[in-house]
Amino acid sequence: MTATIDPKAPCDLCTLSVGTKPFALVTPQRTFLFCCEGCKGIYQMLYEIKESPDRTVDN
Ligand SMILES: [Zn+2]
């Protein structure tokens, strides 16, 4: 556990609850939480958000 995540927290795009395994988008300003990869991708596209490069991506 590195962060406190509320499973009832709303997705930053569609406002559905993000569940226990949210898709996080870490930016210098704040961390966005999304319910799915799609919401995260759309949000990134809409706001041209660049994910912090120091984040480990295991894909
Ligand atoms: Zn969503």
N, CA, C, O and the ligand as a Tripos MOL2 file, in Angstrom:
@<TRIPOS>MOLECULE
protein
  237   235    60     0     0
PROTEIN
NO_CHARGES

@<TRIPOS>ATOM
      1 N           0.8500   -1.2060    0.0000 N.3       1 MET1
      2 CA          0.0000    0.0000    0.0000 C.3       1 MET1
      3 C           0.8790    1.2470    0.0000 C.2       1 MET1
      4 O           1.5710    1.5250    0.9790 O.2       1 MET1
      5 N           0.8490    1.9810   -1.0800 N.am      2 THR2
      6 CA          1.6440    3.2000   -1.1450 C.3       2 THR2
      7 C           0.7700    4.4390   -1.0900 C.2       2 THR2
      8 O           1.2480    5.5290   -0.7760 O.2       2 THR2
      9 N          -0.5040    4.2740   -1.3930 N.am      3 ALA3
     10 CA         -1.3960    5.4290   -1.4010 C.3       3 ALA3
     11 C          -2.7600    5.0000   -0.8800 C.2       3 ALA3
     12 O          -3.1640    3.8440   -1.0050 O.2       3 ALA3
     13 N          -3.4390    5.9460   -0.3070 N.am      4 THR4
     14 CA         -4.7870    5.6710    0.1600 C.3       4 THR4
     15 C          -5.7560    5.9260   -0.9750 C.2       4 THR4
     16 O          -5.9300    7.0590   -1.4230 O.2       4 THR4
     17 N          -6.3770    4.8670   -1.4290 N.am      5 ILE5
     18 CA         -7.3250    5.0030   -2.5340 C.3       5 ILE5
     19 C          -8.7160    4.6120   -2.0610 C.2       5 ILE5
     20 O          -8.9430    3.5060   -1.5690 O.2       5 ILE5
     21 N          -9.6140    5.5260   -2.2220 N.am      6 ASP6
     22 CA        -11.0010    5.2570   -1.8590 C.3       6 ASP6
     23 C         -11.6780    4.5680   -3.0330 C.2       6 ASP6
     24 O         -11.8040    5.1720   -4.0990 O.2       6 ASP6
     25 N         -12.1210    3.3200   -2.8750 N.am      7 PRO7
     26 CA        -12.7410    2.6030   -3.9960 C.3       7 PRO7
     27 C         -14.0240    3.2650   -4.4800 C.2       7 PRO7
     28 O         -14.5110    2.9680   -5.5700 O.2       7 PRO7
     29 N         -14.5650    4.1560   -3.6690 N.am      8 LYS8
     30 CA        -15.7680    4.8740   -4.1000 C.3       8 LYS8
     31 C         -15.4350    6.2220   -4.7250 C.2       8 LYS8
     32 O         -16.3310    6.9810   -5.0920 O.2       8 LYS8
     33 N         -14.1480    6.5130   -4.8440 N.am      9 ALA9
     34 CA        -13.7460    7.7700   -5.4730 C.3       9 ALA9
     35 C         -14.2330    7.7870   -6.9170 C.2       9 ALA9
     36 O         -14.1780    6.7620   -7.5960 O.2       9 ALA9
     37 N         -14.7030    8.9260   -7.3920 N.am     10 PRO10
     38 CA        -15.2250    8.9890   -8.7550 C.3      10 PRO10
     39 C         -14.1210    9.0510   -9.8000 C.2      10 PRO10
     40 O         -13.0800    9.6760   -9.5930 O.2      10 PRO10
     41 N         -14.3650    8.3980  -10.9120 N.am     11 CYS11
     42 CA        -13.4910    8.5080  -12.0720 C.3      11 CYS11
     43 C         -13.4340    9.9730  -12.4990 C.2      11 CYS11
     44 O         -14.4620   10.6490  -12.5260 O.2      11 CYS11
     45 N         -12.2440   10.4670  -12.8330 N.am     12 ASP12
     46 CA        -12.1090   11.8750  -13.1920 C.3      12 ASP12
     47 C         -12.7160   12.1940  -14.5540 C.2      12 ASP12
     48 O         -12.8310   13.3620  -14.9240 O.2      12 ASP12
     49 N         -13.1060   11.1600  -15.3010 N.am     13 LEU13
     50 CA        -13.7500   11.4220  -16.5860 C.3      13 LEU13
     51 C         -15.2540   11.1650  -16.5210 C.2      13 LEU13
     52 O         -16.0510   12.0510  -16.8320 O.2      13 LEU13
     53 N         -15.6400    9.9660  -16.1220 N.am     14 CYS14
     54 CA        -17.0520    9.5980  -16.2290 C.3      14 CYS14
     55 C         -17.7690    9.5520  -14.8780 C.2      14 CYS14
     56 O         -18.9790    9.3300  -14.8240 O.2      14 CYS14
     57 N         -17.0310    9.7610  -13.7940 N.am     15 THR15
     58 CA        -17.5420    9.8460  -12.4230 C.3      15 THR15
     59 C         -18.0680    8.5230  -11.8590 C.2      15 THR15
     60 O         -18.6280    8.5130  -10.7630 O.2      15 THR15
     61 N         -17.9050    7.4210  -12.5680 N.am     16 LEU16
     62 CA        -18.1800    6.1240  -11.9580 C.3      16 LEU16
     63 C         -17.1330    5.8650  -10.8850 C.2      16 LEU16
     64 O         -16.0300    6.4080  -10.9560 O.2      16 LEU16
     65 N         -17.4600    5.0490   -9.8970 N.am     17 SER17
     66 CA        -16.4670    4.7480   -8.8760 C.3      17 SER17
     67 C         -15.3080    3.9680   -9.4910 C.2      17 SER17
     68 O         -15.5030    3.1070  -10.3490 O.2      17 SER17
     69 N         -14.1100    4.2880   -9.0350 N.am     18 VAL18
     70 CA        -12.9260    3.7250   -9.6700 C.3      18 VAL18
     71 C         -12.6330    2.3040   -9.2080 C.2      18 VAL18
     72 O         -11.8440    1.6000   -9.8380 O.2      18 VAL18
     73 N         -13.2550    1.8780   -8.1240 N.am     19 GLY19
     74 CA        -13.0160    0.5260   -7.6390 C.3      19 GLY19
     75 C         -11.6930    0.4050   -6.9050 C.2      19 GLY19
     76 O         -11.0380    1.4020   -6.6000 O.2      19 GLY19
     77 N         -11.3160   -0.8230   -6.6310 N.am     20 THR20
     78 CA        -10.1170   -1.0450   -5.8220 C.3      20 THR20
     79 C          -8.8400   -0.9940   -6.6430 C.2      20 THR20
     80 O          -7.7480   -0.8750   -6.0860 O.2      20 THR20
     81 N          -8.9640   -1.0830   -7.9680 N.am     21 LYS21
     82 CA         -7.7670   -1.0140   -8.8170 C.3      21 LYS21
     83 C          -7.9340    0.0760   -9.8670 C.2      21 LYS21
     84 O          -8.0790   -0.2090  -11.0560 O.2      21 LYS21
     85 N          -7.9130    1.3180   -9.4170 N.am     22 PRO22
     86 CA         -8.1090    2.4160  -10.3580 C.3      22 PRO22
     87 C          -6.9060    2.5890  -11.2800 C.2      22 PRO22
     88 O          -5.7900    2.1790  -10.9600 O.2      22 PRO22
     89 N          -7.1590    3.1950  -12.4120 N.am     23 PHE23
     90 CA         -6.0890    3.5490  -13.3280 C.3      23 PHE23
     91 C          -5.6280    4.9440  -12.9630 C.2      23 PHE23
     92 O          -6.3580    5.9160  -13.1570 O.2      23 PHE23
     93 N          -4.4250    5.0450  -12.4380 N.am     24 ALA24
     94 CA         -3.9200    6.3220  -11.9590 C.3      24 ALA24
     95 C          -3.1210    7.0200  -13.0450 C.2      24 ALA24
     96 O          -2.3800    6.3960  -13.8040 O.2      24 ALA24
     97 N          -3.2930    8.3160  -13.0920 N.am     25 LEU25
     98 CA         -2.5090    9.1510  -13.9980 C.3      25 LEU25
     99 C          -1.7960   10.1780  -13.1290 C.2      25 LEU25
    100 O          -2.4090   11.1040  -12.5980 O.2      25 LEU25
    101 N          -0.4890    9.9940  -12.9990 N.am     26 VAL26
    102 CA          0.2810   10.8290  -12.0830 C.3      26 VAL26
    103 C           0.8680   12.0100  -12.8330 C.2      26 VAL26
    104 O           1.6080   11.8400  -13.8030 O.2      26 VAL26
    105 N           0.5350   13.2000  -12.3780 N.am     27 THR27
    106 CA          1.0960   14.4120  -12.9540 C.3      27 THR27
    107 C           1.7430   15.2100  -11.8250 C.2      27 THR27
    108 O           1.4880   14.9470  -10.6500 O.2      27 THR27
    109 N           2.5760   16.1770  -12.1800 N.am     28 PRO28
    110 CA          3.1950   16.9970  -11.1220 C.3      28 PRO28
    111 C           2.1500   17.7190  -10.2700 C.2      28 PRO28
    112 O           2.4080   18.0060   -9.1010 O.2      28 PRO28
    113 N           0.9990   18.0120  -10.8210 N.am     29 GLN29
    114 CA         -0.0200   18.7480  -10.0940 C.3      29 GLN29
    115 C          -0.8080   17.8520   -9.1390 C.2      29 GLN29
    116 O          -0.9950   18.1800   -7.9680 O.2      29 GLN29
    117 N          -1.2550   16.7350   -9.6550 N.am     30 ARG30
    118 CA         -2.0800   15.8450   -8.8400 C.3      30 ARG30
    119 C          -2.1530   14.4770   -9.4970 C.2      30 ARG30
    120 O          -1.6650   14.2700  -10.6080 O.2      30 ARG30
    121 N          -2.7720   13.5550   -8.7830 N.am     31 THR31
    122 CA         -2.9670   12.2300   -9.3450 C.3      31 THR31
    123 C          -4.4320   12.0640   -9.7220 C.2      31 THR31
    124 O          -5.3160   12.2150   -8.8800 O.2      31 THR31
    125 N          -4.6810   11.7570  -10.9670 N.am     32 PHE32
    126 CA         -6.0350   11.5170  -11.4380 C.3      32 PHE32
    127 C          -6.3330   10.0290  -11.3390 C.2      32 PHE32
    128 O          -5.4520    9.1890  -11.5200 O.2      32 PHE32
    129 N          -7.5790    9.7230  -11.0520 N.am     33 LEU33
    130 CA         -7.9790    8.3200  -10.9660 C.3      33 LEU33
    131 C          -9.0980    8.0440  -11.9540 C.2      33 LEU33
    132 O         -10.0290    8.8380  -12.0970 O.2      33 LEU33
    133 N          -8.9950    6.9080  -12.6350 N.am     34 PHE34
    134 CA         -9.9890    6.5450  -13.6410 C.3      34 PHE34
    135 C         -10.4590    5.1200  -13.4270 C.2      34 PHE34
    136 O          -9.7510    4.2990  -12.8440 O.2      34 PHE34
    137 N         -11.6670    4.8340  -13.9080 N.am     35 CYS35
    138 CA        -12.2610    3.5110  -13.7120 C.3      35 CYS35
    139 C         -11.7160    2.5140  -14.7160 C.2      35 CYS35
    140 O         -11.7760    1.3070  -14.4840 O.2      35 CYS35
    141 N         -11.1890    2.9970  -15.8200 N.am     36 CYS36
    142 CA        -10.7060    2.0840  -16.8460 C.3      36 CYS36
    143 C          -9.6340    2.7520  -17.6950 C.2      36 CYS36
    144 O          -9.4590    3.9700  -17.6670 O.2      36 CYS36
    145 N          -8.9260    1.9250  -18.4470 N.am     37 GLU37
    146 CA         -7.8620    2.4150  -19.3130 C.3      37 GLU37
    147 C          -8.4000    3.4220  -20.3370 C.2      37 GLU37
    148 O          -7.7340    4.4000  -20.6770 O.2      37 GLU37
    149 N          -9.6260    3.1570  -20.8230 N.am     38 GLY38
    150 CA        -10.2280    4.0340  -21.8260 C.3      38 GLY38
    151 C         -10.4170    5.4460  -21.3120 C.2      38 GLY38
    152 O         -10.0640    6.4160  -21.9830 O.2      38 GLY38
    153 N         -10.9830    5.5560  -20.1020 N.am     39 CYS39
    154 CA        -11.2060    6.8780  -19.5100 C.3      39 CYS39
    155 C          -9.8830    7.6060  -19.3370 C.2      39 CYS39
    156 O          -9.7800    8.8020  -19.6100 O.2      39 CYS39
    157 N          -8.8840    6.8830  -18.8850 N.am     40 LYS40
    158 CA         -7.5710    7.4870  -18.6830 C.3      40 LYS40
    159 C          -7.0160    8.0110  -20.0090 C.2      40 LYS40
    160 O          -6.5060    9.1290  -20.0830 O.2      40 LYS40
    161 N          -7.1220    7.1940  -21.0430 N.am     41 GLY41
    162 CA         -6.6060    7.5810  -22.3480 C.3      41 GLY41
    163 C          -7.3190    8.7930  -22.9120 C.2      41 GLY41
    164 O          -6.6900    9.6990  -23.4580 O.2      41 GLY41
    165 N          -8.6330    8.8030  -22.7780 N.am     42 ILE42
    166 CA         -9.4220    9.9170  -23.2930 C.3      42 ILE42
    167 C          -9.0760   11.2010  -22.5580 C.2      42 ILE42
    168 O          -8.9110   12.2580  -23.1680 O.2      42 ILE42
    169 N          -8.9680   11.0950  -21.2410 N.am     43 TYR43
    170 CA         -8.6460   12.2670  -20.4460 C.3      43 TYR43
    171 C          -7.2770   12.8200  -20.8230 C.2      43 TYR43
    172 O          -7.0950   14.0310  -20.9520 O.2      43 TYR43
    173 N          -6.3310   11.9260  -20.9960 N.am     44 GLN44
    174 CA         -4.9810   12.3390  -21.3900 C.3      44 GLN44
    175 C          -5.0010   13.0610  -22.7200 C.2      44 GLN44
    176 O          -4.3120   14.0620  -22.9160 O.2      44 GLN44
    177 N          -5.8140   12.5260  -23.6440 N.am     45 MET45
    178 CA         -5.9070   13.1140  -24.9720 C.3      45 MET45
    179 C          -6.5620   14.4910  -24.9010 C.2      45 MET45
    180 O          -6.0820   15.4520  -25.5020 O.2      45 MET45
    181 N          -7.6750   14.5710  -24.1490 N.am     46 LEU46
    182 CA         -8.4180   15.8200  -24.0490 C.3      46 LEU46
    183 C          -7.5620   16.9420  -23.4840 C.2      46 LEU46
    184 O          -7.5810   18.0690  -23.9800 O.2      46 LEU46
    185 N          -6.8150   16.6190  -22.4430 N.am     47 TYR47
    186 CA         -6.0740   17.6660  -21.7440 C.3      47 TYR47
    187 C          -4.5820   17.6230  -22.0320 C.2      47 TYR47
    188 O          -3.7990   18.3670  -21.4410 O.2      47 TYR47
    189 N          -4.2000   16.7340  -22.9560 N.am     48 GLU48
    190 CA         -2.8000   16.6130  -23.3530 C.3      48 GLU48
    191 C          -1.8930   16.4810  -22.1430 C.2      48 GLU48
    192 O          -0.9060   17.2020  -21.9990 O.2      48 GLU48
    193 N          -2.2470   15.5530  -21.2860 N.am     49 ILE49
    194 CA         -1.4920   15.3270  -20.0640 C.3      49 ILE49
    195 C          -0.3780   14.3330  -20.3290 C.2      49 ILE49
    196 O          -0.5830   13.2670  -20.9090 O.2      49 ILE49
    197 N           0.7890   14.7130  -19.8940 N.am     50 LYS50
    198 CA          1.9290   13.8020  -19.9920 C.3      50 LYS50
    199 C           2.1250   13.1310  -18.6430 C.2      50 LYS50
    200 O           2.2130   13.7860  -17.6050 O.2      50 LYS50
    201 N           2.1890   11.8320  -18.6860 N.am     51 GLU51
    202 CA          2.4020   11.0930  -17.4610 C.3      51 GLU51
    203 C           3.8320   11.3240  -16.9790 C.2      51 GLU51
    204 O           4.7550   11.4640  -17.7810 O.2      51 GLU51
    205 N           4.0000   11.3620  -15.6600 N.am     52 SER52
    206 CA          5.3270   11.5440  -15.0930 C.3      52 SER52
    207 C           6.2460   10.4300  -15.5620 C.2      52 SER52
    208 O           5.9120    9.2520  -15.4260 O.2      52 SER52
    209 N           7.3960   10.7870  -16.1100 N.am     53 PRO53
    210 CA          8.2760    9.7850  -16.7180 C.3      53 PRO53
    211 C           8.9250    8.8560  -15.7060 C.2      53 PRO53
    212 O           9.4110    7.7840  -16.0660 O.2      53 PRO53
    213 N           8.9360    9.2610  -14.4430 N.am     54 ASP54
    214 CA          9.6230    8.4310  -13.4500 C.3      54 ASP54
    215 C           8.7360    7.3140  -12.9250 C.2      54 ASP54
    216 O           9.1280    6.5690  -12.0260 O.2      54 ASP54
    217 N           7.5490    7.2010  -13.4860 N.am     55 ARG55
    218 CA          6.6260    6.1910  -13.0160 C.3      55 ARG55
    219 C           6.9140    4.8750  -13.7360 C.2      55 ARG55
    220 O           7.1050    4.8540  -14.9520 O.2      55 ARG55
    221 N           6.9450    3.8040  -12.9960 N.am     56 THR56
    222 CA          7.2240    2.5020  -13.5700 C.3      56 THR56
    223 C           5.9890    1.9950  -14.3140 C.2      56 THR56
    224 O           4.9010    1.8810  -13.7500 O.2      56 THR56
    225 N           6.1880    1.7010  -15.5750 N.am     57 VAL57
    226 CA          5.0970    1.1700  -16.3670 C.3      57 VAL57
    227 C           5.3910   -0.2860  -16.6940 C.2      57 VAL57
    228 O           6.3710   -0.6030  -17.3680 O.2      57 VAL57
    229 N           4.5540   -1.1340  -16.2190 N.am     58 ASP58
    230 CA          4.7290   -2.5620  -16.4520 C.3      58 ASP58
    231 C           3.6210   -3.0460  -17.3700 C.2      58 ASP58
    232 O           2.5050   -3.3370  -16.9390 O.2      58 ASP58
    233 N           3.9650   -3.1230  -18.6460 N.am     59 ASN59
    234 CA          2.9200   -3.4820  -19.5930 C.3      59 ASN59
    235 C           3.3630   -4.6350  -20.4850 C.2      59 ASN59
    236 O           2.6050   -5.0740  -21.3490 O.2      59 ASN59
    237 ZN        -14.4140    6.3060  -16.1340 Zn       60 ZN60
@<TRIPOS>BOND
     1     1     2 1
     2     2     3 1
     3     3     4 2
     4     3     5 am
     5     5     6 1
     6     6     7 1
     7     7     8 2
     8     7     9 am
     9     9    10 1
    10    10    11 1
    11    11    12 2
    12    11    13 am
    13    13    14 1
    14    14    15 1
    15    15    16 2
    16    15    17 am
    17    17    18 1
    18    18    19 1
    19    19    20 2
    20    19    21 am
    21    21    22 1
    22    22    23 1
    23    23    24 2
    24    23    25 am
    25    25    26 1
    26    26    27 1
    27    27    28 2
    28    27    29 am
    29    29    30 1
    30    30    31 1
    31    31    32 2
    32    31    33 am
    33    33    34 1
    34    34    35 1
    35    35    36 2
    36    35    37 am
    37    37    38 1
    38    38    39 1
    39    39    40 2
    40    39    41 am
    41    41    42 1
    42    42    43 1
    43    43    44 2
    44    43    45 am
    45    45    46 1
    46    46    47 1
    47    47    48 2
    48    47    49 am
    49    49    50 1
    50    50    51 1
    51    51    52 2
    52    51    53 am
    53    53    54 1
    54    54    55 1
    55    55    56 2
    56    55    57 am
    57    57    58 1
    58    58    59 1
    59    59    60 2
    60    59    61 am
    61    61    62 1
    62    62    63 1
    63    63    64 2
    64    63    65 am
    65    65    66 1
    66    66    67 1
    67    67    68 2
    68    67    69 am
    69    69    70 1
    70    70    71 1
    71    71    72 2
    72    71    73 am
    73    73    74 1
    74    74    75 1
    75    75    76 2
    76    75    77 am
    77    77    78 1
    78    78    79 1
    79    79    80 2
    80    79    81 am
    81    81    82 1
    82    82    83 1
    83    83    84 2
    84    83    85 am
    85    85    86 1
    86    86    87 1
    87    87    88 2
    88    87    89 am
    89    89    90 1
    90    90    91 1
    91    91    92 2
    92    91    93 am
    93    93    94 1
    94    94    95 1
    95    95    96 2
    96    95    97 am
    97    97    98 1
    98    98    99 1
    99    99   100 2
   100    99   101 am
   101   101   102 1
   102   102   103 1
   103   103   104 2
   104   103   105 am
   105   105   106 1
   106   106   107 1
   107   107   108 2
   108   107   109 am
   109   109   110 1
   110   110   111 1
   111   111   112 2
   112   111   113 am
   113   113   114 1
   114   114   115 1
   115   115   116 2
   116   115   117 am
   117   117   118 1
   118   118   119 1
   119   119   120 2
   120   119   121 am
   121   121   122 1
   122   122   123 1
   123   123   124 2
   124   123   125 am
   125   125   126 1
   126   126   127 1
   127   127   128 2
   128   127   129 am
   129   129   130 1
   130   130   131 1
   131   131   132 2
   132   131   133 am
   133   133   134 1
   134   134   135 1
   135   135   136 2
   136   135   137 am
   137   137   138 1
   138   138   139 1
   139   139   140 2
   140   139   141 am
   141   141   142 1
   142   142   143 1
   143   143   144 2
   144   143   145 am
   145   145   146 1
   146   146   147 1
   147   147   148 2
   148   147   149 am
   149   149   150 1
   150   150   151 1
   151   151   152 2
   152   151   153 am
   153   153   154 1
   154   154   155 1
   155   155   156 2
   156   155   157 am
   157   157   158 1
   158   158   159 1
   159   159   160 2
   160   159   161 am
   161   161   162 1
   162   162   163 1
   163   163   164 2
   164   163   165 am
   165   165   166 1
   166   166   167 1
   167   167   168 2
   168   167   169 am
   169   169   170 1
   170   170   171 1
   171   171   172 2
   172   171   173 am
   173   173   174 1
   174   174   175 1
   175   175   176 2
   176   175   177 am
   177   177   178 1
   178   178   179 1
   179   179   180 2
   180   179   181 am
   181   181   182 1
   182   182   183 1
   183   183   184 2
   184   183   185 am
   185   185   186 1
   186   186   187 1
   187   187   188 2
   188   187   189 am
   189   189   190 1
   190   190   191 1
   191   191   192 2
   192   191   193 am
   193   193   194 1
   194   194   195 1
   195   195   196 2
   196   195   197 am
   197   197   198 1
   198   198   199 1
   199   199   200 2
   200   199   201 am
   201   201   202 1
   202   202   203 1
   203   203   204 2
   204   203   205 am
   205   205   206 1
   206   206   207 1
   207   207   208 2
   208   207   209 am
   209   209   210 1
   210   210   211 1
   211   211   212 2
   212   211   213 am
   213   213   214 1
   214   214   215 1
   215   215   216 2
   216   215   217 am
   217   217   218 1
   218   218   219 1
   219   219   220 2
   220   219   221 am
   221   221   222 1
   222   222   223 1
   223   223   224 2
   224   223   225 am
   225   225   226 1
   226   226   227 1
   227   227   228 2
   228   227   229 am
   229   229   230 1
   230   230   231 1
   231   231   232 2
   232   231   233 am
   233   233   234 1
   234   234   235 1
   235   235   236 2
@<TRIPOS>SUBSTRUCTURE
     1 MET1         2 RESIDUE 1 A MET
     2 THR2         6 RESIDUE 1 A THR
     3 ALA3        10 RESIDUE 1 A ALA
     4 THR4        14 RESIDUE 1 A THR
     5 ILE5        18 RESIDUE 1 A ILE
     6 ASP6        22 RESIDUE 1 A ASP
     7 PRO7        26 RESIDUE 1 A PRO
     8 LYS8        30 RESIDUE 1 A LYS
     9 ALA9        34 RESIDUE 1 A ALA
    10 PRO10       38 RESIDUE 1 A PRO
    11 CYS11       42 RESIDUE 1 A CYS
    12 ASP12       46 RESIDUE 1 A ASP
    13 LEU13       50 RESIDUE 1 A LEU
    14 CYS14       54 RESIDUE 1 A CYS
    15 THR15       58 RESIDUE 1 A THR
    16 LEU16       62 RESIDUE 1 A LEU
    17 SER17       66 RESIDUE 1 A SER
    18 VAL18       70 RESIDUE 1 A VAL
    19 GLY19       74 RESIDUE 1 A GLY
    20 THR20       78 RESIDUE 1 A THR
    21 LYS21       82 RESIDUE 1 A LYS
    22 PRO22       86 RESIDUE 1 A PRO
    23 PHE23       90 RESIDUE 1 A PHE
    24 ALA24       94 RESIDUE 1 A ALA
    25 LEU25       98 RESIDUE 1 A LEU
    26 VAL26      102 RESIDUE 1 A VAL
    27 THR27      106 RESIDUE 1 A THR
    28 PRO28      110 RESIDUE 1 A PRO
    29 GLN29      114 RESIDUE 1 A GLN
    30 ARG30      118 RESIDUE 1 A ARG
    31 THR31      122 RESIDUE 1 A THR
    32 PHE32      126 RESIDUE 1 A PHE
    33 LEU33      130 RESIDUE 1 A LEU
    34 PHE34      134 RESIDUE 1 A PHE
    35 CYS35      138 RESIDUE 1 A CYS
    36 CYS36      142 RESIDUE 1 A CYS
    37 GLU37      146 RESIDUE 1 A GLU
    38 GLY38      150 RESIDUE 1 A GLY
    39 CYS39      154 RESIDUE 1 A CYS
    40 LYS40      158 RESIDUE 1 A LYS
    41 GLY41      162 RESIDUE 1 A GLY
    42 ILE42      166 RESIDUE 1 A ILE
    43 TYR43      170 RESIDUE 1 A TYR
    44 GLN44      174 RESIDUE 1 A GLN
    45 MET45      178 RESIDUE 1 A MET
    46 LEU46      182 RESIDUE 1 A LEU
    47 TYR47      186 RESIDUE 1 A TYR
    48 GLU48      190 RESIDUE 1 A GLU
    49 ILE49      194 RESIDUE 1 A ILE
    50 LYS50      198 RESIDUE 1 A LYS
    51 GLU51      202 RESIDUE 1 A GLU
    52 SER52      206 RESIDUE 1 A SER
    53 PRO53      210 RESIDUE 1 A PRO
    54 ASP54      214 RESIDUE 1 A ASP
    55 ARG55      218 RESIDUE 1 A ARG
    56 THR56      222 RESIDUE 1 A THR
    57 VAL57      226 RESIDUE 1 A VAL
    58 ASP58      230 RESIDUE 1 A ASP
    59 ASN59      234 RESIDUE 1 A ASN
    60 ZN60       237 GROUP 0 **** ****
